[in-house]
Amino acid sequence: LKAQREQLEDSVKRQHELVRGLYQAAWSDAMVAWTHIKAMRVFVESVLRFGMPPCFASFIFAPKPGANVAVRKALADVLAKGIPSGPQDKGGDAQDDEEYYPYVSLAFIPFNVPR
């Protein structure tokens, strides 16, 4: 009985390591895909919504906690070019609950899983 238990524990340990390796590979692929989707959305919104030429630069900002409002105001002051700052009402159907700024703004909050 002890031999069977040790054999089962060893089998479970090997299977756990296999599943963990597959999970880590899938996690990496999912994060890369998510980042690419965000990049494509920035491109599409920049070109279609703001009429930018297809050759432009995009940046990621990670403000300190509590500085989000100041960073958004500074970006709006620099990039608005006569458009009022702050969230814009897109008009029409507002089902997606997104705020519109005079620049492309997408949230990217990756979630962490302990190793």
ZARO-994359 format. One record per residue: residue number from 0; residue in one letter; chain; x, y, z of N, C-alpha, C in turn. Coordinates in Angstrom, 1 decimal, m for minus. Example, Ala and Ser with C-alpha at 12.3 -4.5 7.8 and 13.67 -1.06 7.14 Angstrom:
<pts>
+-----+---+---+--------+--------+--------+--------+--------+--------+--------+--------+--------+
!   k ! r ! c !     nX !     nY !     nZ !    caX !    caY !    caZ !     cX !     cY !     cZ !
+-----+---+---+--------+--------+--------+--------+--------+--------+--------+--------+--------+
!   0 ! a ! A !   13.2 !   m5.7 !    7.8 !   12.3 !   m4.5 !    7.8 !   13.2 !   m3.3 !    7.8 !
!   1 ! s ! A !   12.8 !   m2.2 !    7.1 !   13.7 !   m1.1 !    7.1 !   12.9 !    0.0 !    7.9 !
+-----+---+---+--------+--------+--------+--------+--------+--------+--------+--------+--------+
</pts>
This chain:
<pts>
+-----+---+---+--------+--------+--------+--------+--------+--------+--------+--------+--------+
!   k ! r ! c !     nX !     nY !     nZ !    caX !    caY !    caZ !     cX !     cY !     cZ !
+-----+---+---+--------+--------+--------+--------+--------+--------+--------+--------+--------+
!   0 ! l ! A !    0.8 !   m1.2 !    0.0 !    0.0 !    0.0 !    0.0 !    0.9 !    1.3 !    0.0 !
!   1 ! k ! A !    2.0 !    1.2 !    0.8 !    2.9 !    2.4 !    0.8 !    3.5 !    2.6 !   m0.5 !
!   2 ! a ! A !    3.9 !    1.5 !   m1.2 !    4.5 !    1.6 !   m2.5 !    3.6 !    2.2 !   m3.5 !
!   3 ! q ! A !    2.3 !    1.8 !   m3.5 !    1.3 !    2.4 !   m4.4 !    1.2 !    3.8 !   m4.2 !
!   4 ! r ! A !    1.1 !    4.2 !   m2.9 !    0.9 !    5.6 !   m2.5 !    2.1 !    6.4 !   m3.0 !
!   5 ! e ! A !    3.3 !    6.0 !   m2.8 !    4.5 !    6.7 !   m3.3 !    4.5 !    6.8 !   m4.8 !
!   6 ! q ! A !    4.1 !    5.7 !   m5.5 !    4.1 !    5.7 !   m6.9 !    3.1 !    6.7 !   m7.4 !
!   7 ! l ! A !    1.9 !    6.8 !   m6.8 !    0.9 !    7.7 !   m7.2 !    1.3 !    9.2 !   m6.9 !
!   8 ! e ! A !    2.0 !    9.4 !   m5.8 !    2.5 !   10.7 !   m5.5 !    3.5 !   11.2 !   m6.5 !
!   9 ! d ! A !    4.4 !   10.2 !   m6.9 !    5.4 !   10.6 !   m7.9 !    4.7 !   10.9 !   m9.3 !
!  10 ! s ! A !    3.7 !   10.1 !   m9.6 !    3.0 !   10.3 !  m10.9 !    2.3 !   11.7 !  m10.8 !
!  11 ! v ! A !    1.6 !   12.0 !   m9.7 !    1.0 !   13.3 !   m9.6 !    2.0 !   14.5 !   m9.7 !
!  12 ! k ! A !    3.1 !   14.3 !   m9.0 !    4.2 !   15.3 !   m9.1 !    4.6 !   15.6 !  m10.5 !
!  13 ! r ! A !    4.9 !   14.5 !  m11.3 !    5.3 !   14.6 !  m12.7 !    4.2 !   15.3 !  m13.5 !
!  14 ! q ! A !    3.0 !   14.9 !  m13.3 !    1.9 !   15.5 !  m14.1 !    1.7 !   17.0 !  m13.7 !
!  15 ! h ! A !    1.9 !   17.3 !  m12.4 !    1.8 !   18.7 !  m12.0 !    2.9 !   19.5 !  m12.7 !
!  16 ! e ! A !    4.1 !   19.0 !  m12.8 !    5.1 !   19.8 !  m13.4 !    4.9 !   19.9 !  m14.9 !
!  17 ! l ! A !    4.3 !   18.9 !  m15.6 !    4.0 !   19.0 !  m17.0 !    2.9 !   20.0 !  m17.2 !
!  18 ! v ! A !    1.8 !   20.0 !  m16.4 !    0.8 !   21.0 !  m16.5 !    1.3 !   22.4 !  m16.3 !
!  19 ! r ! A !    2.1 !   22.5 !  m15.3 !    2.7 !   23.8 !  m15.0 !    3.5 !   24.4 !  m16.1 !
!  20 ! g ! A !    4.3 !   23.6 !  m16.8 !    5.1 !   24.0 !  m17.9 !    4.2 !   24.4 !  m19.1 !
!  21 ! l ! A !    3.1 !   23.6 !  m19.3 !    2.2 !   24.0 !  m20.4 !    1.4 !   25.3 !  m20.1 !
!  22 ! y ! A !    1.1 !   25.5 !  m18.8 !    0.4 !   26.7 !  m18.4 !    1.3 !   27.9 !  m18.6 !
!  23 ! q ! A !    2.6 !   27.8 !  m18.2 !    3.5 !   28.9 !  m18.4 !    3.6 !   29.3 !  m19.8 !
!  24 ! a ! A !    3.7 !   28.3 !  m20.7 !    3.9 !   28.6 !  m22.1 !    2.6 !   29.2 !  m22.7 !
!  25 ! a ! A !    1.4 !   28.7 !  m22.2 !    0.2 !   29.3 !  m22.7 !    0.0 !   30.7 !  m22.1 !
!  26 ! w ! A !    0.4 !   31.0 !  m20.9 !    0.3 !   32.3 !  m20.3 !    1.1 !   33.3 !  m21.1 !
!  27 ! s ! A !    2.3 !   32.9 !  m21.4 !    3.2 !   33.8 !  m22.2 !    2.6 !   34.1 !  m23.6 !
!  28 ! d ! A !    2.1 !   33.1 !  m24.2 !    1.4 !   33.3 !  m25.5 !    0.2 !   34.2 !  m25.4 !
!  29 ! a ! A !   m0.6 !   34.0 !  m24.3 !   m1.8 !   34.9 !  m24.1 !   m1.4 !   36.3 !  m23.9 !
!  30 ! m ! A !   m0.4 !   36.6 !  m23.1 !    0.1 !   37.9 !  m22.8 !    0.6 !   38.6 !  m24.1 !
!  31 ! v ! A !    1.3 !   37.9 !  m24.9 !    1.8 !   38.4 !  m26.2 !    0.7 !   38.8 !  m27.1 !
!  32 ! a ! A !   m0.3 !   37.9 !  m27.2 !   m1.5 !   38.1 !  m28.0 !   m2.3 !   39.3 !  m27.5 !
!  33 ! w ! A !   m2.4 !   39.4 !  m26.2 !   m3.2 !   40.6 !  m25.6 !   m2.5 !   41.9 !  m25.9 !
!  34 ! t ! A !   m1.1 !   41.9 !  m25.8 !   m0.4 !   43.1 !  m26.2 !   m0.5 !   43.5 !  m27.6 !
!  35 ! h ! A !   m0.5 !   42.5 !  m28.5 !   m0.7 !   42.7 !  m29.9 !   m2.1 !   43.3 !  m30.2 !
!  36 ! i ! A !   m3.1 !   42.8 !  m29.6 !   m4.4 !   43.3 !  m29.8 !   m4.5 !   44.8 !  m29.3 !
!  37 ! k ! A !   m3.9 !   45.1 !  m28.2 !   m3.9 !   46.5 !  m27.7 !   m3.1 !   47.4 !  m28.8 !
!  38 ! a ! A !   m2.0 !   46.9 !  m29.3 !   m1.3 !   47.7 !  m30.3 !   m2.1 !   47.9 !  m31.6 !
!  39 ! m ! A !   m2.8 !   46.8 !  m32.0 !   m3.6 !   47.0 !  m33.2 !   m4.8 !   48.0 !  m32.9 !
!  40 ! r ! A !   m5.3 !   48.0 !  m31.7 !   m6.4 !   48.9 !  m31.4 !   m5.9 !   50.3 !  m31.4 !
!  41 ! v ! A !   m4.7 !   50.6 !  m30.8 !   m4.1 !   51.9 !  m30.9 !   m3.9 !   52.4 !  m32.3 !
!  42 ! f ! A !   m3.4 !   51.5 !  m33.2 !   m3.2 !   51.9 !  m34.6 !   m4.6 !   52.2 !  m35.2 !
!  43 ! v ! A !   m5.6 !   51.3 !  m35.1 !   m6.9 !   51.6 !  m35.7 !   m7.5 !   52.8 !  m35.2 !
!  44 ! e ! A !   m7.5 !   53.0 !  m33.9 !   m8.2 !   54.2 !  m33.4 !   m7.4 !   55.5 !  m33.8 !
!  45 ! s ! A !   m6.1 !   55.4 !  m33.8 !   m5.3 !   56.6 !  m34.2 !   m5.6 !   57.0 !  m35.7 !
!  46 ! v ! A !   m5.6 !   56.0 !  m36.5 !   m5.8 !   56.3 !  m38.0 !   m7.3 !   56.6 !  m38.3 !
!  47 ! l ! A !   m8.2 !   55.8 !  m37.7 !   m9.6 !   56.0 !  m38.1 !  m10.3 !   57.2 !  m37.3 !
!  48 ! r ! A !  m10.0 !   57.3 !  m36.0 !  m10.7 !   58.3 !  m35.2 !  m10.0 !   59.7 !  m35.3 !
!  49 ! f ! A !   m8.7 !   59.7 !  m35.3 !   m8.0 !   61.0 !  m35.3 !   m7.4 !   61.3 !  m36.7 !
!  50 ! g ! A !   m7.4 !   60.4 !  m37.6 !   m6.9 !   60.7 !  m39.0 !   m5.4 !   60.8 !  m39.0 !
!  51 ! m ! A !   m4.7 !   60.2 !  m38.1 !   m3.3 !   60.2 !  m38.1 !   m2.8 !   59.4 !  m39.4 !
!  52 ! p ! A !   m1.6 !   59.9 !  m39.9 !   m1.0 !   59.1 !  m40.9 !   m0.5 !   57.7 !  m40.3 !
!  53 ! p ! A !   m0.5 !   56.7 !  m41.2 !   m0.1 !   55.4 !  m40.6 !    1.3 !   55.2 !  m40.0 !
!  54 ! c ! A !    2.0 !   56.3 !  m40.1 !    3.4 !   56.3 !  m39.5 !    3.4 !   57.3 !  m38.3 !
!  55 ! f ! A !    3.3 !   56.7 !  m37.1 !    3.3 !   57.6 !  m35.9 !    3.9 !   56.8 !  m34.7 !
!  56 ! a ! A !    4.1 !   57.4 !  m33.6 !    4.7 !   56.8 !  m32.4 !    3.6 !   56.6 !  m31.4 !
!  57 ! s ! A !    3.6 !   55.5 !  m30.6 !    2.7 !   55.4 !  m29.5 !    3.6 !   55.1 !  m28.3 !
!  58 ! f ! A !    3.0 !   55.4 !  m27.1 !    3.8 !   55.3 !  m25.9 !    2.9 !   54.7 !  m24.8 !
!  59 ! i ! A !    3.6 !   54.1 !  m23.8 !    2.9 !   53.6 !  m22.6 !    3.3 !   54.4 !  m21.4 !
!  60 ! f ! A !    2.3 !   54.9 !  m20.7 !    2.6 !   55.7 !  m19.5 !    2.1 !   54.9 !  m18.3 !
!  61 ! a ! A !    2.9 !   54.9 !  m17.3 !    2.5 !   54.2 !  m16.0 !    2.7 !   55.2 !  m14.9 !
!  62 ! p ! A !    1.7 !   56.0 !  m14.7 !    1.8 !   57.1 !  m13.6 !    1.8 !   56.5 !  m12.2 !
!  63 ! k ! A !    2.4 !   57.2 !  m11.3 !    2.4 !   56.8 !   m9.9 !    1.0 !   56.8 !   m9.4 !
!  64 ! p ! A !    0.7 !   56.1 !   m8.4 !   m0.7 !   56.1 !   m7.8 !   m1.1 !   57.5 !   m7.4 !
!  65 ! g ! A !   m2.3 !   57.9 !   m7.8 !   m2.8 !   59.2 !   m7.5 !   m2.4 !   60.3 !   m8.5 !
!  66 ! a ! A !   m1.5 !   60.0 !   m9.4 !   m1.1 !   61.0 !  m10.4 !   m1.8 !   60.9 !  m11.7 !
!  67 ! n ! A !   m2.8 !   60.0 !  m11.8 !   m3.5 !   59.7 !  m13.1 !   m4.1 !   60.9 !  m13.6 !
!  68 ! v ! A !   m4.8 !   61.7 !  m12.8 !   m5.5 !   62.9 !  m13.3 !   m4.5 !   63.9 !  m13.8 !
!  69 ! a ! A !   m3.4 !   64.1 !  m13.1 !   m2.4 !   65.1 !  m13.6 !   m1.8 !   64.7 !  m14.9 !
!  70 ! v ! A !   m1.5 !   63.4 !  m15.1 !   m0.9 !   62.9 !  m16.3 !   m1.9 !   63.1 !  m17.4 !
!  71 ! r ! A !   m3.2 !   62.8 !  m17.2 !   m4.2 !   62.9 !  m18.3 !   m4.3 !   64.4 !  m18.7 !
!  72 ! k ! A !   m4.3 !   65.3 !  m17.7 !   m4.4 !   66.7 !  m18.0 !   m3.2 !   67.2 !  m18.8 !
!  73 ! a ! A !   m2.0 !   66.8 !  m18.4 !   m0.8 !   67.2 !  m19.1 !   m0.9 !   66.7 !  m20.6 !
!  74 ! l ! A !   m1.3 !   65.4 !  m20.8 !   m1.4 !   64.9 !  m22.1 !   m2.4 !   65.7 !  m22.9 !
!  75 ! a ! A !   m3.6 !   66.0 !  m22.3 !   m4.6 !   66.7 !  m23.0 !   m4.1 !   68.1 !  m23.4 !
!  76 ! d ! A !   m3.3 !   68.8 !  m22.5 !   m2.8 !   70.1 !  m22.8 !   m1.9 !   70.1 !  m24.0 !
!  77 ! v ! A !   m1.1 !   69.0 !  m24.1 !   m0.1 !   68.9 !  m25.2 !   m0.7 !   68.4 !  m26.5 !
!  78 ! l ! A !   m1.6 !   67.5 !  m26.4 !   m2.1 !   66.8 !  m27.6 !   m3.5 !   67.3 !  m28.1 !
!  79 ! a ! A !   m4.2 !   68.1 !  m27.2 !   m5.6 !   68.4 !  m27.6 !   m5.7 !   69.3 !  m28.8 !
!  80 ! k ! A !   m4.9 !   70.3 !  m28.9 !   m4.9 !   71.2 !  m30.1 !   m6.3 !   71.8 !  m30.3 !
!  81 ! g ! A !   m6.8 !   72.5 !  m29.2 !   m8.1 !   73.1 !  m29.3 !   m9.3 !   72.3 !  m28.9 !
!  82 ! i ! A !   m9.1 !   71.1 !  m28.6 !  m10.2 !   70.2 !  m28.2 !  m10.3 !   70.3 !  m26.6 !
!  83 ! p ! A !  m11.5 !   70.5 !  m26.0 !  m11.5 !   70.5 !  m24.6 !  m10.9 !   69.3 !  m23.9 !
!  84 ! s ! A !  m10.3 !   69.5 !  m22.8 !   m9.7 !   68.4 !  m22.1 !  m10.7 !   67.6 !  m21.3 !
!  85 ! g ! A !  m10.3 !   66.4 !  m20.9 !  m11.2 !   65.6 !  m20.1 !  m11.9 !   64.6 !  m20.9 !
!  86 ! p ! A !  m12.7 !   63.7 !  m20.3 !  m13.4 !   62.7 !  m21.1 !  m14.4 !   63.4 !  m22.1 !
!  87 ! q ! A !  m14.5 !   62.9 !  m23.3 !  m15.4 !   63.5 !  m24.3 !  m16.6 !   62.6 !  m24.4 !
!  88 ! d ! A !  m17.7 !   63.2 !  m24.6 !  m18.9 !   62.4 !  m24.9 !  m18.9 !   62.1 !  m26.4 !
!  89 ! k ! A !  m18.9 !   60.8 !  m26.7 !  m18.8 !   60.4 !  m28.1 !  m20.1 !   60.5 !  m28.8 !
!  90 ! g ! A !  m21.2 !   60.8 !  m28.1 !  m22.5 !   60.9 !  m28.7 !  m23.0 !   59.6 !  m29.2 !
!  91 ! g ! A !  m24.3 !   59.5 !  m29.5 !  m24.8 !   58.2 !  m29.9 !  m24.9 !   57.2 !  m28.8 !
!  92 ! d ! A !  m24.6 !   56.0 !  m29.2 !  m24.8 !   54.8 !  m28.3 !  m23.6 !   54.7 !  m27.4 !
!  93 ! a ! A !  m23.8 !   54.8 !  m26.1 !  m22.7 !   54.7 !  m25.1 !  m22.8 !   53.4 !  m24.3 !
!  94 ! q ! A !  m22.7 !   52.3 !  m25.0 !  m22.8 !   51.0 !  m24.3 !  m21.5 !   50.5 !  m23.8 !
!  95 ! d ! A !  m20.4 !   50.9 !  m24.4 !  m19.1 !   50.3 !  m24.0 !  m18.5 !   50.9 !  m22.7 !
!  96 ! d ! A !  m19.1 !   51.9 !  m22.1 !  m18.6 !   52.5 !  m20.9 !  m17.2 !   53.0 !  m20.9 !
!  97 ! e ! A !  m16.7 !   53.5 !  m22.1 !  m15.4 !   54.0 !  m22.2 !  m15.4 !   55.5 !  m22.2 !
!  98 ! e ! A !  m14.3 !   56.1 !  m21.7 !  m14.1 !   57.5 !  m21.7 !  m13.3 !   57.8 !  m22.9 !
!  99 ! y ! A !  m13.7 !   59.0 !  m23.6 !  m13.0 !   59.4 !  m24.8 !  m12.2 !   60.6 !  m24.5 !
! 100 ! y ! A !  m10.9 !   60.6 !  m24.8 !  m10.0 !   61.7 !  m24.6 !   m9.5 !   62.3 !  m25.9 !
! 101 ! p ! A !   m8.9 !   63.4 !  m26.0 !   m8.4 !   63.9 !  m27.3 !   m7.1 !   63.2 !  m27.7 !
! 102 ! y ! A !   m6.9 !   62.0 !  m27.2 !   m5.8 !   61.1 !  m27.6 !   m6.3 !   59.7 !  m27.4 !
! 103 ! v ! A !   m5.6 !   58.7 !  m27.9 !   m6.0 !   57.3 !  m27.7 !   m5.5 !   56.9 !  m26.3 !
! 104 ! s ! A !   m6.5 !   56.4 !  m25.5 !   m6.2 !   56.0 !  m24.2 !   m6.8 !   54.6 !  m23.9 !
! 105 ! l ! A !   m5.9 !   53.6 !  m23.8 !   m6.3 !   52.3 !  m23.5 !   m5.7 !   51.8 !  m22.2 !
! 106 ! a ! A !   m6.5 !   51.2 !  m21.3 !   m6.0 !   50.6 !  m20.1 !   m5.3 !   49.3 !  m20.4 !
! 107 ! f ! A !   m4.2 !   49.1 !  m19.7 !   m3.5 !   47.8 !  m19.8 !   m3.1 !   47.4 !  m18.4 !
! 108 ! i ! A !   m3.9 !   46.6 !  m17.8 !   m3.6 !   46.2 !  m16.4 !   m3.4 !   44.7 !  m16.4 !
! 109 ! p ! A !   m2.2 !   44.2 !  m16.6 !   m1.9 !   42.8 !  m16.6 !   m2.1 !   42.2 !  m15.2 !
! 110 ! f ! A !   m2.7 !   41.1 !  m15.1 !   m2.9 !   40.5 !  m13.8 !   m1.8 !   39.5 !  m13.5 !
! 111 ! n ! A !   m1.4 !   39.3 !  m12.3 !   m0.3 !   38.5 !  m11.9 !   m0.7 !   37.2 !  m11.3 !
! 112 ! v ! A !    0.0 !   36.2 !  m11.5 !   m0.3 !   34.9 !  m10.9 !    1.0 !   34.5 !  m10.2 !
! 113 ! p ! A !    0.9 !   34.2 !   m8.9 !    2.1 !   33.8 !   m8.2 !    2.7 !   32.5 !   m8.7 !
! 114 ! r ! A !    4.0 !   32.4 !   m8.7 !    4.7 !   31.3 !   m9.3 !    4.9 !   30.2 !   m8.3 !
+-----+---+---+--------+--------+--------+--------+--------+--------+--------+--------+--------+
</pts>
